[in-house]
Amino acid sequence: LDISTLLNNSKTSRRAAKLRREGKLEAPRPQNAWILYRKDTNARFRQTGEHEGKKSSLISQIIAEMWENERDEVKKMFFVLAKWAGYVHKEVNDEYRYSPR
């Protein structure tokens, strides 16, 4: 994925579509390192056709195992990207405040 697509929250997710239908302007939480890794890896799987036809729960398990075995340098890169995503999130959602339900 290009960096802009990776760091910005999805406008087409089921959650985003539901909030639009309901007329709510709730900002999602900022993406963390794991979410960014999963998003990037899943996009690569789609491009290559790898794991095509498998349930997303199984793909998540595969990606979780990959994350556990990933080199520290790669994990550090995603932690830096998560920090950057936090800055992007703050720019876009200036009024956002985390409030657990």
C-alpha positions as CSV (number, residue, x, y, z in Angstrom):
1,L,0.0,0.0,0.0
2,D,1.1,3.5,-0.5
3,I,1.9,5.4,2.7
4,S,-1.2,7.7,2.5
5,T,-3.6,4.8,2.1
6,L,-1.9,2.9,4.9
7,L,-1.9,5.7,7.4
8,N,-5.4,7.0,6.8
9,N,-8.5,5.3,8.2
10,S,-10.7,3.5,5.7
11,K,-13.7,5.3,4.2
12,T,-15.1,2.1,2.8
13,S,-15.1,-0.2,5.9
14,R,-18.3,-1.7,7.2
15,R,-18.0,0.5,10.3
16,A,-17.5,3.7,8.2
17,A,-20.5,2.9,6.0
18,K,-22.7,2.2,9.0
19,L,-21.7,5.5,10.7
20,R,-22.4,7.4,7.5
21,R,-25.9,5.7,7.1
22,E,-26.7,6.6,10.7
23,G,-25.4,10.2,10.3
24,K,-22.8,9.9,13.0
25,L,-19.5,11.6,12.6
26,E,-17.6,9.4,15.1
27,A,-13.9,9.3,14.5
28,P,-12.3,5.8,14.8
29,R,-9.3,5.3,17.1
30,P,-5.8,5.9,15.7
31,Q,-4.3,2.8,14.1
32,N,-1.6,1.0,16.1
33,A,1.4,-1.0,14.7
34,W,-0.4,-4.3,14.6
35,I,-3.4,-2.8,12.6
36,L,-1.1,-1.2,10.1
37,Y,0.9,-4.4,9.7
38,R,-2.3,-6.4,9.2
39,K,-3.7,-3.8,6.7
40,D,-0.4,-3.8,4.7
41,T,0.0,-7.6,4.7
42,N,-3.6,-8.2,3.8
43,A,-3.2,-5.8,0.8
44,R,-0.1,-7.7,-0.3
45,F,-2.0,-11.0,0.0
46,R,-4.8,-9.6,-2.2
47,Q,-2.3,-8.3,-4.8
48,T,-0.6,-11.7,-5.1
49,G,-3.8,-13.8,-4.8
50,E,-2.2,-15.6,-1.8
51,H,-4.7,-17.1,0.6
52,E,-7.5,-16.3,-1.9
53,G,-10.8,-17.8,-0.9
54,K,-9.8,-18.2,2.8
55,K,-11.9,-16.8,5.6
56,S,-10.7,-13.5,6.9
57,S,-10.5,-15.0,10.4
58,L,-8.0,-17.5,9.1
59,I,-6.1,-14.8,7.3
60,S,-5.9,-12.8,10.6
61,Q,-4.5,-15.8,12.4
62,I,-1.8,-16.2,9.6
63,I,-0.9,-12.6,9.8
64,A,-0.8,-12.7,13.7
65,E,1.6,-15.6,13.5
66,M,3.7,-13.7,10.9
67,W,3.7,-10.6,13.3
68,E,4.9,-12.8,16.2
69,N,7.8,-14.1,14.1
70,E,8.6,-10.8,12.4
71,R,12.1,-9.3,12.8
72,D,12.4,-6.4,15.3
73,E,13.5,-4.0,12.6
74,V,10.2,-4.6,10.7
75,K,8.2,-4.2,13.9
76,K,10.0,-1.0,14.8
77,M,9.1,0.4,11.4
78,F,5.4,-0.3,12.0
79,F,5.7,1.3,15.4
80,V,7.1,4.4,13.8
81,L,4.3,4.3,11.2
82,A,1.8,4.0,14.0
83,K,3.2,7.2,15.6
84,W,3.0,8.9,12.3
85,A,-0.6,7.6,11.8
86,G,-1.4,9.2,15.2
87,Y,-0.2,12.6,13.9
88,V,-2.2,12.2,10.7
89,H,-5.3,11.1,12.8
90,K,-4.9,14.2,15.1
91,E,-4.7,16.5,12.0
92,V,-7.9,15.0,10.5
93,N,-9.8,14.6,13.8
94,D,-8.6,17.5,15.9
95,E,-11.5,17.2,18.4
96,Y,-11.0,13.4,18.9
97,R,-10.8,12.3,22.5
98,Y,-10.7,8.6,23.4
99,S,-13.7,7.7,25.6
100,P,-14.2,4.0,26.4
101,R,-17.8,2.8,26.1
